[in-house]
Amino acid sequence: MKHSLIRLCGAGALVLPLSVWASAQTGSFYNQASTDSGSGNLQIFNRLQSQEQDINQLRGQIEELRHQLEQQTILSQQRYLDLEERLSSGGGSGEASSSGGDSASSGNSDPINQAASGSGRSSSSTGSGTSSSSDDAQGAYQAAFAHVQKREFDQAITAFEAFNRDYPESALSGNAWYWLGELYSAKSQLDKSATAFGKVVSDYPQSNKVPDAMYKLGLVYARQGKSAESQSTLKKVISEHSGSDAAGLAREFMQKTSG
C-alpha cells in the first residue's frame, strides 16, 4: 500500500511540472502573438497616416496647378482684350465707321462704348437698307439699340433676340446679329458671340457689317484659345475685304500676336 502511494505521488510530481511548463509556454505564446499583433496594427496605422499625408499634399498641388491654370487663362483673355482695345483706339479709329453706321468714329472706337457715349447716329442711317424695313421693325430695332446706348446689356440682348425672331426678313437683321455678337462678347459669352458674328458672315453676305463681324469673330476665336481658327478668319478679312478698316485692324492684331 505504501509503495503504491509512493509511486502515485512520484507520478504526480512528474506530471505537475509538465503541466506548469505547458501552461507557461501557452501563456508566453499568446503574449507574443498579442505583442506581434499590436506591433503590426501600429505599423499599418502609421503607413495609412503617411499615405493620407501624401494624398493631402497631392491634392494641394493639384489645387495650386488648377488655380494657376485659371489665372493664366484669365490673363491670356485679358491680353487679347487689352490688345483689341489698343488697336481700336490707336491707329484704327475707322473701325466704328465701318460697323454699319450705328456709331460714328471717335477716340474710343469700341461700338458699345460709342453707342453709350451718345456719339452714335440714328440706326435709320444705316447702310443696310432701312428704308425697305417696316415701321414696326424699325421701331423694334431702335428700341433694342437704345438699350445698347444705356449699356443695358441683358435688356439689349433680349430685345435683339426678339427682333430677329419677329422680323427674320428685315434688312436690319444683319445689324441685329452683329450687335448680339458685340453684347455676348462684352458679357464673355464667347460661344454665343461666335455664333452671332458667324451668322452675319454666313447669312448676310451683302451687309456692310460683314468685315467687322469677321474681324470680331477672329478675336473671339483668339479669346477661346482657337488659334488656328482665329488666324484663318483674320486672314480671310484681309483677303476678302482688304480695303476695310477691319482688315487693317486684323493685320495689326496678327502682327502683335505672332511674336
SERO-4910 file (N, C-alpha, C, O; in steps of 0.05 Angstrom, whole numbers):
BEGIN
 pado doro    nc1    nc2    nc3   cac1   cac2   cac3    cc1    cc2    cc3    oc1    oc2    oc3
  Met    A     17    -24      0      0      0      0     17     25      0     13     44    -15
  Lys    A     37     24     18     55     47     20     70     51     -6     74     74    -15
  His    A     79     29    -18     94     32    -43     76     43    -66     86     57    -83
  Ser    A     51     35    -65     32     46    -86     29     75    -84     29     90   -104
  Leu    A     27     85    -58     24    114    -54     49    129    -63     48    151    -74
  Ile    A     72    116    -57     97    129    -65     99    132    -96    106    153   -107
  Arg    A     91    109   -109     92    110   -138     72    131   -149     78    145   -169
  Leu    A     49    133   -137     28    152   -146     38    181   -142     35    198   -160
  Cys    A     50    185   -119     60    212   -113     83    219   -133     85    242   -142
  Gly    A     99    199   -138    121    204   -157    110    211   -185    121    229   -198
  Ala    A     90    197   -194     78    204   -220     66    231   -220     68    246   -240
  Gly    A     52    238   -198     40    265   -196     61    286   -196     58    307   -209
  Ala    A     83    281   -182    104    300   -181    116    304   -209    125    326   -216
  Leu    A    116    283   -225    127    285   -252    107    300   -270    116    316   -287
  Val    A     81    294   -267     61    307   -284     58    336   -278     54    352   -296
  Leu    A     59    344   -253     55    372   -245     74    391   -258     65    411   -269
  Pro    A    100    386   -257    118    405   -271    113    407   -301    115    428   -313
  Leu    A    105    384   -313    100    385   -342     76    403   -348     76    418   -367
  Ser    A     55    401   -332     31    417   -336     37    447   -332     28    464   -346
  Val    A     53    452   -311     60    480   -306     77    491   -329     73    514   -337
  Trp    A     95    474   -339    111    483   -362     94    488   -387     99    508   -401
  Ala    A     75    471   -392     57    474   -415     41    500   -412     37    514   -432
  Ser    A     31    505   -388     15    529   -383     32    554   -388     23    573   -399
  Ala    A     56    553   -378     74    575   -381     81    580   -411     82    603   -420
  Gln    A     85    559   -426     91    561   -454     67    573   -470     70    590   -487
  Thr    A     43    563   -462     19    574   -475     15    603   -470      9    618   -489
  Gly    A     19    611   -445     16    640   -439     37    656   -453     31    678   -463
  Ser    A     61    646   -455     82    660   -470     75    663   -499     81    684   -511
  Phe    A     63    643   -512     55    643   -540     34    665   -545     36    680   -564
  Tyr    A     14    665   -527     -8    685   -531      3    713   -526     -5    732   -540
  Asn    A     20    716   -507     32    743   -502     48    752   -526     46    775   -534
  Gln    A     63    734   -538     79    741   -561     61    748   -585     66    767   -600
  Ala    A     39    732   -588     21    737   -610      7    764   -607      4    779   -626
  Ser    A      0    770   -582    -13    795   -576      6    818   -582     -2    839   -593
  Thr    A     31    815   -574     51    836   -578     56    840   -608     57    862   -618
  Asp    A     58    817   -623     63    819   -652     39    832   -666     43    848   -684
  Ser    A     14    825   -658     -9    836   -670    -11    866   -665    -17    881   -683
  Gly    A     -4    875   -641     -5    903   -635     16    919   -651     11    941   -660
  Ser    A     39    906   -653     60    919   -669     53    921   -698     58    941   -711
  Gly    A     40    900   -709     31    900   -737     10    921   -742     11    935   -762
  Asn    A     -9    924   -724    -30    944   -726    -19    972   -726    -28    989   -740
  Leu    A      1    976   -709     13   1002   -707     28   1010   -733     27   1032   -742
  Gln    A     41    989   -744     55    994   -770     35   1001   -792     39   1020   -808
  Ile    A     13    986   -793     -8    992   -813    -20   1020   -809    -24   1035   -828
  Phe    A    -25   1027   -783    -36   1054   -777    -16   1076   -786    -25   1096   -798
  Asn    A      9   1072   -780     29   1092   -788     31   1094   -818     34   1116   -829
  Arg    A     30   1072   -832     31   1072   -861      7   1087   -873     10   1102   -892
  Leu    A    -17   1082   -861    -41   1096   -871    -39   1126   -866    -47   1141   -883
  Gln    A    -28   1133   -843    -25   1162   -838     -6   1175   -858    -11   1197   -868
  Ser    A     16   1161   -864     35   1171   -883     23   1174   -911     27   1194   -924
  Gln    A      7   1154   -919     -6   1155   -945    -27   1178   -946    -29   1191   -966
  Glu    A    -41   1182   -924    -61   1203   -923    -47   1230   -926    -58   1248   -939
  Gln    A    -24   1234   -913     -9   1259   -915      0   1263   -944     -1   1285   -955
  Asp    A      9   1241   -957     18   1244   -985     -5   1251  -1003     -2   1268  -1021
  Ile    A    -29   1240   -998    -53   1246  -1014    -61   1275  -1010    -68   1289  -1030
  Asn    A    -60   1285   -985    -66   1313   -980    -47   1332   -994    -55   1352  -1004
  Gln    A    -21   1324   -994     -2   1341  -1008     -7   1341  -1038     -5   1362  -1051
  Leu    A    -14   1318  -1049    -20   1317  -1078    -45   1334  -1084    -46   1347  -1105
  Arg    A    -65   1332  -1067    -89   1348  -1071    -83   1378  -1071    -93   1393  -1087
  Gly    A    -66   1386  -1052    -58   1414  -1051    -43   1422  -1076    -48   1445  -1086
  Gln    A    -26   1405  -1086    -11   1412  -1111    -30   1414  -1135    -27   1431  -1152
  Ile    A    -50   1396  -1136    -70   1396  -1158    -86   1422  -1157    -90   1435  -1177
  Glu    A    -94   1430  -1133   -110   1455  -1129    -93   1479  -1138   -103   1498  -1150
  Glu    A    -67   1478  -1131    -50   1501  -1138    -46   1502  -1168    -47   1524  -1180
  Leu    A    -43   1479  -1181    -40   1478  -1210    -65   1488  -1224    -65   1502  -1244
  Arg    A    -89   1479  -1213   -114   1488  -1224   -117   1518  -1222   -127   1531  -1241
  His    A   -110   1529  -1199   -112   1558  -1195    -93   1572  -1215   -101   1592  -1227
  Gln    A    -69   1562  -1218    -50   1575  -1237    -61   1574  -1265    -58   1593  -1280
  Leu    A    -73   1551  -1273    -84   1549  -1300   -107   1569  -1304   -108   1582  -1325
  Glu    A   -124   1572  -1284   -146   1591  -1286   -135   1619  -1289   -145   1635  -1305
  Gln    A   -115   1626  -1273   -103   1652  -1275    -90   1658  -1302    -93   1679  -1313
  Gln    A    -76   1637  -1313    -64   1640  -1339    -85   1644  -1361    -81   1660  -1379
  Thr    A   -108   1630  -1358   -129   1633  -1378   -141   1661  -1377   -146   1673  -1397
  Ile    A   -145   1671  -1352   -156   1698  -1349   -137   1719  -1360   -145   1737  -1374
  Leu    A   -111   1715  -1354    -91   1734  -1364    -89   1734  -1394    -86   1755  -1407
  Ser    A    -91   1710  -1405    -89   1707  -1434   -113   1722  -1448   -109   1736  -1467
  Gln    A   -137   1717  -1437   -160   1731  -1448   -158   1761  -1445   -166   1776  -1462
  Gln    A   -148   1770  -1421   -146   1798  -1416   -126   1811  -1435   -130   1834  -1444
  Arg    A   -104   1797  -1442    -84   1808  -1461    -97   1812  -1488    -92   1832  -1501
  Tyr    A   -114   1793  -1496   -128   1796  -1522   -146   1820  -1521   -148   1836  -1540
  Leu    A   -161   1823  -1499   -179   1846  -1497   -164   1872  -1496   -172   1891  -1509
  Asp    A   -142   1873  -1481   -126   1898  -1480   -114   1905  -1507   -114   1928  -1515
  Leu    A   -105   1884  -1521    -93   1889  -1548   -115   1898  -1567   -110   1917  -1583
  Glu    A   -138   1886  -1566   -160   1895  -1583   -167   1924  -1577   -172   1940  -1596
  Glu    A   -168   1932  -1552   -175   1959  -1545   -153   1979  -1555   -160   2000  -1565
  Arg    A   -127   1971  -1552   -106   1989  -1561   -107   1992  -1591   -104   2014  -1602
  Leu    A   -112   1970  -1605   -113   1972  -1634   -137   1989  -1643   -134   2005  -1662
  Ser    A   -160   1986  -1630   -184   2001  -1637   -181   2030  -1632   -190   2047  -1647
  Ser    A   -169   2037  -1609   -167   2065  -1601   -142   2079  -1611   -139   2103  -1608
  Gly    A   -123   2063  -1622    -98   2074  -1631    -99   2084  -1659   -110   2105  -1665
  Gly    A    -88   2068  -1677    -86   2076  -1705   -111   2072  -1721   -114   2082  -1743
  Gly    A   -130   2057  -1710   -154   2050  -1726   -179   2061  -1716   -197   2046  -1708
  Ser    A   -182   2087  -1717   -207   2099  -1708   -230   2094  -1728   -253   2101  -1722
  Gly    A   -223   2084  -1751   -244   2080  -1771   -259   2055  -1767   -278   2049  -1783
  Glu    A   -252   2038  -1747   -266   2013  -1743   -296   2017  -1739   -312   2001  -1749
  Ala    A   -303   2037  -1723   -331   2041  -1718   -346   2052  -1742   -369   2046  -1746
  Ser    A   -332   2068  -1758   -346   2079  -1781   -354   2058  -1801   -372   2062  -1818
  Ser    A   -340   2034  -1800   -347   2013  -1819   -366   1993  -1806   -372   1973  -1818
  Ser    A   -376   1999  -1782   -392   1980  -1767   -421   1982  -1774   -438   1972  -1759
  Gly    A   -428   1995  -1795   -455   1994  -1805   -470   2020  -1800   -494   2021  -1805
  Gly    A   -456   2041  -1789   -469   2067  -1786   -484   2070  -1760   -495   2092  -1755
  Asp    A   -484   2050  -1742   -497   2053  -1717   -482   2071  -1698   -493   2083  -1680
  Ser    A   -456   2073  -1703   -439   2091  -1686   -418   2104  -1704   -409   2093  -1723
  Ala    A   -411   2128  -1696   -392   2144  -1711   -364   2140  -1700   -360   2130  -1678
  Ser    A   -343   2150  -1715   -316   2148  -1706   -312   2166  -1682   -324   2188  -1680
  Ser    A   -295   2157  -1664   -288   2173  -1640   -261   2163  -1630   -250   2144  -1642
  Gly    A   -251   2175  -1609   -226   2166  -1598   -226   2138  -1589   -207   2123  -1594
  Asn    A   -248   2130  -1577   -251   2102  -1569   -271   2089  -1588   -295   2096  -1587
  Ser    A   -262   2072  -1606   -279   2062  -1628   -294   2037  -1621   -305   2024  -1639
  Asp    A   -294   2028  -1596   -310   2005  -1589   -339   2012  -1594   -349   2032  -1583
  Pro    A   -353   1996  -1609   -381   2003  -1617   -399   2007  -1593   -415   2026  -1593
  Ile    A   -398   1990  -1573   -415   1993  -1550   -409   2018  -1534   -427   2032  -1526
  Asn    A   -383   2025  -1530   -376   2049  -1516   -385   2074  -1531   -393   2093  -1519
  Gln    A   -382   2073  -1558   -391   2096  -1574   -422   2100  -1571   -431   2122  -1568
  Ala    A   -436   2078  -1573   -465   2080  -1570   -473   2091  -1543   -491   2107  -1540
  Ala    A   -458   2081  -1522   -465   2090  -1495   -458   2120  -1491   -471   2134  -1475
  Ser    A   -437   2130  -1505   -429   2157  -1501   -446   2177  -1517   -444   2201  -1515
  Gly    A   -465   2165  -1533   -483   2182  -1548   -472   2192  -1574   -484   2210  -1587
  Ser    A   -448   2181  -1582   -436   2191  -1607   -448   2177  -1632   -441   2183  -1654
  Gly    A   -465   2157  -1627   -476   2142  -1649   -498   2157  -1664   -513   2173  -1652
  Arg    A   -500   2152  -1690   -522   2163  -1705   -546   2145  -1704   -544   2122  -1696
  Ser    A   -568   2156  -1711   -593   2140  -1710   -590   2116  -1729   -578   2119  -1750
  Ser    A   -601   2094  -1721   -598   2070  -1737   -613   2073  -1764   -610   2056  -1781
  Ser    A   -629   2093  -1766   -643   2097  -1792   -624   2105  -1814   -631   2105  -1837
  Ser    A   -599   2112  -1806   -579   2120  -1826   -561   2097  -1834   -541   2101  -1848
  Thr    A   -567   2073  -1825   -550   2050  -1831   -551   2045  -1861   -570   2052  -1875
  Gly    A   -530   2032  -1871   -529   2026  -1899   -540   1999  -1906   -535   1988  -1927
  Ser    A   -556   1988  -1888   -567   1961  -1893   -594   1961  -1905   -607   1940  -1907
  Gly    A   -603   1984  -1914   -628   1984  -1929   -652   1988  -1910   -672   1975  -1913
  Thr    A   -649   2006  -1890   -670   2011  -1871   -696   2020  -1884   -718   2015  -1874
  Ser    A   -693   2035  -1906   -717   2046  -1919   -736   2025  -1928   -760   2030  -1931
  Ser    A   -726   2001  -1932   -744   1979  -1941   -756   1964  -1917   -772   1946  -1922
  Ser    A   -748   1971  -1893   -759   1957  -1869   -786   1969  -1862   -792   1992  -1868
  Ser    A   -802   1953  -1849   -828   1963  -1840   -824   1982  -1816   -803   1982  -1803
  Asp    A   -844   1997  -1811   -842   2016  -1788   -840   2001  -1762   -826   2009  -1744
  Asp    A   -854   1978  -1760   -853   1963  -1735   -825   1952  -1731   -814   1953  -1708
  Ala    A   -812   1942  -1752   -785   1931  -1749   -766   1953  -1742   -748   1950  -1725
  Gln    A   -769   1977  -1755   -752   1999  -1749   -755   2007  -1719   -735   2013  -1706
  Gly    A   -779   2008  -1710   -784   2016  -1682   -772   1996  -1662   -760   2003  -1642
  Ala    A   -775   1970  -1669   -764   1949  -1651   -733   1951  -1651   -721   1947  -1630
  Tyr    A   -722   1956  -1674   -692   1958  -1675   -683   1982  -1659   -663   1980  -1644
  Gln    A   -696   2005  -1662   -689   2029  -1648   -690   2025  -1618   -673   2034  -1603
  Ala    A   -711   2011  -1609   -714   2005  -1580   -692   1987  -1570   -682   1992  -1548
  Ala    A   -685   1967  -1585   -663   1950  -1577   -636   1965  -1576   -621   1961  -1557
  Phe    A   -631   1982  -1596   -607   1997  -1597   -605   2017  -1574   -583   2023  -1564
  Ala    A   -628   2027  -1565   -628   2046  -1543   -617   2032  -1517   -604   2045  -1501
  His    A   -622   2007  -1514   -611   1992  -1491   -580   1990  -1493   -566   1991  -1473
  Val    A   -570   1988  -1518   -541   1988  -1521   -529   2014  -1512   -509   2015  -1498
  Gln    A   -542   2036  -1520   -533   2063  -1513   -532   2067  -1483   -516   2082  -1472
  Lys    A   -551   2054  -1469   -552   2056  -1440   -535   2035  -1426   -534   2033  -1401
  Arg    A   -521   2018  -1442   -505   1996  -1431   -521   1977  -1415   -512   1965  -1396
  Glu    A   -546   1974  -1423   -564   1954  -1410   -562   1928  -1427   -579   1922  -1443
  Phe    A   -541   1913  -1421   -534   1891  -1439   -555   1869  -1439   -563   1860  -1461
  Asp    A   -565   1862  -1416   -585   1840  -1415   -610   1848  -1430   -621   1832  -1445
  Gln    A   -620   1872  -1425   -644   1881  -1439   -639   1884  -1469   -657   1877  -1485
  Ala    A   -615   1892  -1477   -609   1895  -1505   -608   1867  -1519   -618   1864  -1541
  Ile    A   -596   1848  -1505   -596   1821  -1516   -624   1810  -1520   -630   1799  -1541
  Thr    A   -640   1813  -1500   -668   1804  -1502   -683   1818  -1525   -697   1805  -1540
  Ala    A   -678   1844  -1528   -692   1859  -1549   -683   1851  -1577   -699   1848  -1595
  Phe    A   -657   1848  -1580   -647   1840  -1607   -654   1811  -1614   -660   1805  -1637
  Glu    A   -655   1794  -1594   -664   1766  -1599   -693   1766  -1607   -701   1752  -1625
  Ala    A   -709   1783  -1594   -737   1785  -1601   -741   1797  -1629   -758   1788  -1645
  Phe    A   -724   1816  -1636   -725   1829  -1662   -719   1808  -1684   -734   1806  -1704
  Asn    A   -698   1792  -1680   -692   1771  -1700   -713   1750  -1702   -717   1738  -1724
  Arg    A   -726   1745  -1680   -748   1725  -1681   -773   1736  -1694   -786   1721  -1709
  Asp    A   -778   1761  -1690   -803   1773  -1700   -800   1784  -1729   -820   1785  -1744
  Tyr    A   -776   1791  -1736   -771   1803  -1763   -747   1790  -1777   -727   1803  -1782
  Pro    A   -750   1764  -1782   -727   1749  -1793   -719   1759  -1821   -696   1754  -1830
  Glu    A   -737   1771  -1836   -732   1780  -1863   -724   1810  -1864   -721   1820  -1886
  Ser    A   -722   1823  -1842   -716   1851  -1842   -688   1857  -1853   -670   1841  -1849
  Ala    A   -686   1879  -1866   -659   1887  -1876   -640   1894  -1853   -616   1897  -1858
  Leu    A   -651   1897  -1830   -634   1904  -1806   -625   1879  -1791   -612   1881  -1770
  Ser    A   -632   1856  -1800   -626   1831  -1786   -596   1827  -1783   -586   1819  -1762
  Gly    A   -581   1834  -1804   -552   1832  -1802   -540   1849  -1780   -522   1841  -1765
  Asn    A   -551   1874  -1779   -543   1892  -1757   -549   1881  -1730   -533   1882  -1711
  Ala    A   -573   1869  -1727   -582   1859  -1702   -564   1836  -1693   -557   1834  -1669
  Trp    A   -557   1818  -1711   -539   1796  -1704   -512   1806  -1697   -499   1795  -1679
  Tyr    A   -503   1827  -1711   -477   1839  -1704   -476   1849  -1675   -458   1844  -1660
  Trp    A   -497   1864  -1668   -498   1875  -1641   -501   1853  -1620   -491   1855  -1598
  Leu    A   -515   1831  -1627   -516   1809  -1608   -487   1797  -1604   -480   1790  -1582
  Gly    A   -472   1796  -1626   -444   1787  -1623   -428   1805  -1605   -413   1795  -1588
  Glu    A   -431   1831  -1608   -417   1850  -1590   -426   1847  -1561   -409   1847  -1543
  Leu    A   -452   1845  -1557   -463   1843  -1530   -454   1817  -1516   -446   1818  -1493
  Tyr    A   -456   1795  -1530   -447   1770  -1519   -417   1771  -1512   -408   1760  -1492
  Ser    A   -402   1783  -1530   -373   1786  -1525   -368   1802  -1500   -350   1795  -1484
  Ala    A   -383   1824  -1497   -379   1841  -1473   -385   1826  -1447   -374   1832  -1426
  Lys    A   -403   1806  -1449   -410   1790  -1425   -394   1764  -1424   -400   1747  -1407
  Ser    A   -374   1762  -1441   -356   1738  -1442   -372   1712  -1447   -363   1691  -1439
  Gln    A   -394   1714  -1462   -408   1690  -1471   -398   1685  -1499   -411   1690  -1519
  Leu    A   -374   1673  -1500   -359   1672  -1525   -372   1654  -1546   -371   1660  -1570
  Asp    A   -383   1631  -1537   -396   1613  -1557   -419   1627  -1571   -422   1625  -1596
  Lys    A   -436   1641  -1555   -458   1655  -1567   -449   1678  -1585   -460   1684  -1606
  Ser    A   -428   1691  -1576   -417   1713  -1592   -406   1703  -1618   -412   1715  -1639
  Ala    A   -392   1681  -1618   -382   1670  -1643   -404   1662  -1662   -403   1666  -1686
  Thr    A   -426   1651  -1651   -449   1643  -1667   -462   1667  -1680   -469   1666  -1704
  Ala    A   -465   1689  -1665   -477   1713  -1675   -461   1726  -1697   -471   1733  -1718
  Phe    A   -435   1729  -1692   -417   1741  -1713   -417   1722  -1738   -417   1732  -1761
  Gly    A   -416   1696  -1733   -416   1678  -1756   -441   1679  -1772   -441   1675  -1796
  Lys    A   -463   1685  -1758   -489   1688  -1772   -488   1711  -1791   -499   1710  -1814
  Val    A   -476   1733  -1783   -474   1757  -1801   -458   1749  -1826   -467   1755  -1848
  Val    A   -436   1736  -1822   -418   1729  -1844   -431   1709  -1863   -429   1712  -1888
  Ser    A   -445   1689  -1852   -455   1668  -1869   -483   1674  -1882   -488   1667  -1904
  Asp    A   -500   1688  -1866   -527   1693  -1875   -533   1720  -1887   -553   1724  -1901
  Tyr    A   -515   1739  -1883   -519   1766  -1893   -494   1776  -1907   -483   1796  -1899
  Pro    A   -486   1763  -1928   -461   1770  -1942   -461   1798  -1954   -439   1809  -1959
  Gln    A   -484   1809  -1959   -486   1836  -1970   -486   1858  -1949   -484   1882  -1956
  Ser    A   -487   1850  -1924   -488   1870  -1903   -461   1884  -1900   -440   1870  -1902
  Asn    A   -461   1910  -1895   -435   1924  -1891   -424   1918  -1863   -403   1929  -1856
  Lys    A   -437   1901  -1848   -427   1892  -1822   -408   1869  -1825   -394   1862  -1806
  Val    A   -407   1857  -1848   -392   1832  -1852   -362   1835  -1845   -352   1818  -1830
  Pro    A   -347   1855  -1855   -319   1857  -1848   -314   1858  -1818   -296   1845  -1808
  Asp    A   -330   1875  -1805   -326   1878  -1776   -335   1853  -1761   -322   1845  -1741
  Ala    A   -356   1840  -1770   -365   1816  -1757   -343   1794  -1760   -338   1779  -1741
  Met    A   -331   1793  -1784   -310   1773  -1789   -286   1779  -1771   -274   1760  -1760
  Tyr    A   -278   1804  -1769   -255   1812  -1752   -261   1805  -1723   -244   1794  -1709
  Lys    A   -285   1812  -1713   -292   1807  -1685   -294   1777  -1680   -287   1767  -1658
  Leu    A   -302   1762  -1700   -303   1732  -1698   -275   1721  -1694   -271   1703  -1678
  Gly    A   -256   1733  -1708   -228   1725  -1705   -218   1730  -1677   -203   1714  -1666
  Leu    A   -226   1753  -1665   -218   1759  -1638   -231   1740  -1618   -218   1732  -1598
  Val    A   -256   1734  -1622   -270   1715  -1604   -256   1688  -1605   -252   1676  -1584
  Tyr    A   -249   1679  -1629   -234   1653  -1631   -208   1655  -1615   -201   1635  -1601
  Ala    A   -194   1677  -1616   -169   1680  -1601   -174   1679  -1571   -159   1666  -1557
  Arg    A   -195   1691  -1562   -202   1690  -1534   -210   1662  -1525   -206   1654  -1502
  Gln    A   -220   1646  -1543   -228   1619  -1537   -204   1600  -1538   -206   1576  -1532
  Gly    A   -181   1610  -1547   -158   1594  -1549   -157   1578  -1575   -141   1560  -1578
  Lys    A   -174   1586  -1595   -174   1572  -1621   -156   1588  -1640   -166   1603  -1657
  Ser    A   -130   1584  -1637   -111   1600  -1652   -113   1596  -1682   -112   1615  -1697
  Ala    A   -116   1571  -1691   -117   1565  -1719   -142   1579  -1732   -140   1591  -1753
  Glu    A   -165   1576  -1719   -190   1588  -1729   -187   1619  -1729   -197   1632  -1748
  Ser    A   -175   1630  -1709   -171   1659  -1707   -154   1669  -1730   -162   1688  -1744
  Gln    A   -131   1656  -1735   -113   1665  -1756   -127   1662  -1783   -124   1680  -1800
  Ser    A   -141   1640  -1787   -154   1636  -1813   -176   1657  -1818   -178   1667  -1841
  Thr    A   -191   1664  -1798   -212   1684  -1801   -201   1711  -1806   -211   1726  -1823
  Leu    A   -180   1719  -1791   -168   1745  -1795   -155   1747  -1823   -157   1768  -1835
  Lys    A   -143   1726  -1832   -131   1726  -1859   -154   1729  -1880   -150   1742  -1901
  Lys    A   -177   1717  -1874   -199   1720  -1893   -209   1748  -1894   -217   1758  -1916
  Val    A   -210   1762  -1871   -217   1790  -1871   -199   1806  -1890   -207   1822  -1906
  Ile    A   -173   1801  -1887   -153   1816  -1902   -155   1810  -1932   -153   1828  -1948
  Ser    A   -160   1785  -1939   -161   1778  -1967   -187   1786  -1981   -187   1794  -2004
  Glu    A   -209   1784  -1966   -235   1789  -1979   -244   1818  -1975   -261   1827  -1991
  His    A   -233   1832  -1955   -242   1860  -1950   -217   1877  -1945   -215   1890  -1925
  Ser    A   -199   1875  -1964   -172   1888  -1960   -173   1918  -1955   -156   1929  -1942
  Gly    A   -193   1931  -1966   -195   1960  -1964   -210   1969  -1939   -212   1993  -1935
  Ser    A   -220   1951  -1923   -236   1959  -1899   -218   1965  -1875   -195   1956  -1874
  Asp    A   -229   1980  -1857   -215   1985  -1832   -211   1960  -1816   -192   1956  -1802
  Ala    A   -231   1941  -1818   -229   1916  -1804   -204   1900  -1813   -191   1887  -1797
  Ala    A   -198   1902  -1839   -175   1888  -1850   -149   1900  -1838   -131   1885  -1831
  Gly    A   -148   1926  -1835   -125   1939  -1823   -122   1931  -1794    -99   1925  -1785
  Leu    A   -144   1929  -1779   -142   1921  -1751   -134   1892  -1749   -120   1884  -1731
  Ala    A   -143   1875  -1768   -136   1847  -1768   -106   1844  -1773    -93   1828  -1760
  Arg    A    -95   1860  -1791    -66   1858  -1796    -50   1866  -1771    -31   1852  -1763
  Glu    A    -59   1887  -1758    -45   1896  -1734    -47   1875  -1712    -27   1869  -1698
  Phe    A    -70   1863  -1709    -74   1843  -1688    -56   1819  -1693    -43   1808  -1675
  Met    A    -55   1810  -1718    -38   1787  -1725     -9   1793  -1721      6   1776  -1712
  Gln    A      0   1818  -1727     28   1825  -1722     35   1825  -1693     56   1816  -1685
  Lys    A     16   1835  -1677     21   1837  -1648     22   1809  -1635     37   1805  -1616
  Thr    A      6   1791  -1645      3   1765  -1632     22   1744  -1644     26   1723  -1632
  Ser    A     33   1750  -1667     51   1730  -1680     77   1728  -1666     90   1707  -1667
  Gly    A     86   1749  -1653    112   1748  -1639    109   1739  -1611    129   1737  -1596
***
